[in-house]
């Protein structure tokens, strides 16, 4: 891996810290940096996965509001998903700060679909 500039590291961090929007900003500001692009596409994919899971759980929650046991399970899944996303986000920050190209399973698959290099 080539030596990263401090600016590339900062923009990659900004991209990851602000899922979706930070990724778009990273691609616009540093379009020629493969490192910033990697984290920007992961950020966009991570944001899309968060939104997708939130929408699905929200719809399921609305559909099961009159069935308390199932509604409680859906609500618990929502909290668990939030916790999982927080852990993934923190791991991503640590990986980016250590200049490691990280490829989390589902998120990287989504990033490849939207055009990650």
Secondary structure as UniProt FT lines:
FT   HELIX           6..17
FT   TURN            19..20
FT   HELIX           21..29
FT   TURN            31..32
FT   HELIX           34..63
FT   TURN            64..66
FT   HELIX           68..97
FT   TURN            98..99
FT   HELIX           105..113
FT   TURN            114..115
//
